[in-house]
Amino acid sequence: MIIKPGDEHEVIYQDLVALVGRHKDKVSAVEMLAIAANMIGKLAAMQDQRTLTAEQVIDIIIKNIEVGNQQIIDQVKNAKGSA
């Protein structure tokens, strides 16, 4: 399941980007990745098991990671000065 982001999703995303930015000089990129993964694990564990199976939760995570990766790839490709 891919969750199509709406306007409110973008606001939340930008808040998270700002939060990460405030801490970028305190931890490495690898540590930040580990922190984010830990948070995803906690969010996954808090899902209502009556409405989502573990497989559905993992599917949501995987598909939305893929979408995020593609969004960044597209941004880099379309950035000014890129070949």
C-alpha positions, 0 to 999 in steps of 0.5 A: 500500500502506497500512501499518497501524500496530501498537503498535511503530509508535506507539512509533517515531512517538512517539520521532520526535515527541519528536526533532522537538520537541527541535529545533523552536526551532532550525529552521523548520517548512519546514526541518523538512519539508525534513529529513523529506523528505530522510530519506524520500528516503534511506529510499526509496533503501535499499529492496530493488529486488528486492522493491519497484519504484520505483512501489511505493515512491512509492505507499507514500509517497503513501498513507501521507502521505495517511493521516497528513494525515487522522489530523491532520485528524481529531485537530483536528476532534475536539479539545476546543473545536473547532467 
